Amino acid sequence: GVPVNSRVSSKIQQLLNTLKRPKRPPLKEFFVDDFEELLEVQQPDPNQPKPEGNQVNVLKGEPLGVVTNWPPSLLAALQRWGTTQSKAPCLTALDTTGKAIYTLTYG
């Protein structure tokens, strides 16, 4: 017979073993069915500190004065500010020494 180089054969075998493995794990490994755990009511830790003081409630204050030129929403206000003040800085990124690296403007 023809002599076979064992080094080539082992490389071919390794390649075959690699090709036989699935490229992606089955979907079962990605999803965990924890629906039953979500329905369980967790008991509070008895060693957890208890809240102190009075309970705070949200109070509804007086409405702000009606100004006719205010935008109806935050998005509309940002859009208006961006069109009128396009060169104004919106966001500045700093390096570790505190120097400004990038400045993003509204325009």
C-alpha positions as CSV (number, residue, x, y, z in Angstrom):
1,G,0.0,0.0,0.0
2,V,0.8,3.7,-0.1
3,P,2.3,5.1,3.0
4,V,0.0,7.7,4.7
5,N,1.4,10.6,6.5
6,S,-0.2,10.6,10.0
7,R,0.2,14.3,10.4
8,V,-2.0,15.0,7.3
9,S,-4.5,12.4,8.4
10,S,-4.9,14.0,11.9
11,K,-5.4,17.4,10.3
12,I,-8.1,16.0,8.0
13,Q,-9.7,14.2,10.9
14,Q,-9.7,17.5,13.0
15,L,-11.3,19.3,10.0
16,L,-14.0,16.6,9.7
17,N,-14.7,16.8,13.4
18,T,-15.1,20.5,13.2
19,L,-17.4,20.3,10.2
20,K,-19.6,17.7,12.1
21,R,-20.2,20.0,15.0
22,P,-23.4,22.2,14.7
23,K,-22.6,25.8,13.8
24,R,-25.3,27.2,16.1
25,P,-26.5,25.8,19.4
26,P,-30.1,24.6,19.5
27,L,-32.7,27.2,20.4
28,K,-33.4,25.5,23.7
29,E,-30.1,26.7,25.0
30,F,-31.1,30.3,24.3
31,F,-34.5,30.3,26.0
32,V,-35.3,29.5,29.5
33,D,-38.9,28.8,30.5
34,D,-39.1,30.7,33.8
35,F,-42.8,31.6,33.5
36,E,-43.7,29.7,36.6
37,E,-40.9,31.4,38.6
38,L,-42.3,34.8,37.5
39,L,-45.7,33.9,38.9
40,E,-44.3,33.0,42.3
41,V,-44.5,35.7,44.9
42,Q,-41.1,36.2,46.4
43,Q,-41.0,36.6,50.2
44,P,-39.0,39.6,51.5
45,D,-35.8,39.0,53.3
46,P,-36.4,39.2,57.0
47,N,-32.9,40.7,57.5
48,Q,-33.7,43.5,55.0
49,P,-33.9,47.0,56.7
50,K,-37.4,48.4,57.1
51,P,-38.3,51.8,55.7
52,E,-38.3,54.6,58.1
53,G,-40.1,58.0,58.2
54,N,-43.3,59.2,56.6
55,Q,-44.6,58.0,53.3
56,V,-44.2,60.6,50.6
57,N,-47.1,61.3,48.2
58,V,-46.9,63.2,44.9
59,L,-48.6,66.5,45.1
60,K,-50.1,68.1,42.0
61,G,-49.0,71.8,42.0
62,E,-50.4,74.8,40.3
63,P,-50.3,74.7,36.5
64,L,-47.6,76.8,34.9
65,G,-48.5,80.0,33.2
66,V,-49.8,79.4,29.7
67,V,-47.3,80.6,27.2
68,T,-48.5,80.5,23.6
69,N,-45.1,80.0,22.0
70,W,-44.1,76.9,23.9
71,P,-43.9,73.7,21.8
72,P,-46.4,71.0,22.6
73,S,-43.8,68.3,23.4
74,L,-40.2,67.8,24.3
75,L,-39.5,66.5,20.9
76,A,-41.0,69.5,19.3
77,A,-39.0,71.8,21.6
78,L,-35.7,70.0,20.7
79,Q,-36.6,70.3,17.0
80,R,-37.3,74.0,17.3
81,W,-34.1,74.6,19.3
82,G,-32.1,72.6,16.7
83,T,-33.4,74.6,13.8
84,T,-32.9,78.0,15.5
85,Q,-29.7,77.2,17.4
86,S,-28.0,74.6,15.1
87,K,-24.5,75.6,16.1
88,A,-25.1,75.3,19.8
89,P,-23.4,72.3,21.5
90,C,-25.7,69.4,22.3
91,L,-23.3,66.8,23.7
92,T,-19.5,66.9,24.5
93,A,-17.4,63.8,25.0
94,L,-14.4,64.2,27.3
95,D,-11.2,62.2,27.5
96,T,-9.7,60.9,30.8
97,T,-8.0,64.2,31.5
98,G,-11.3,66.2,31.1
99,K,-10.4,67.7,27.7
100,A,-13.2,67.9,25.1
101,I,-12.7,65.4,22.4
102,Y,-15.9,65.6,20.4
103,T,-18.7,68.1,20.4
104,L,-22.0,67.3,18.9
105,T,-24.2,70.2,17.8
106,Y,-27.9,70.3,17.2
107,G,-27.4,71.0,13.5
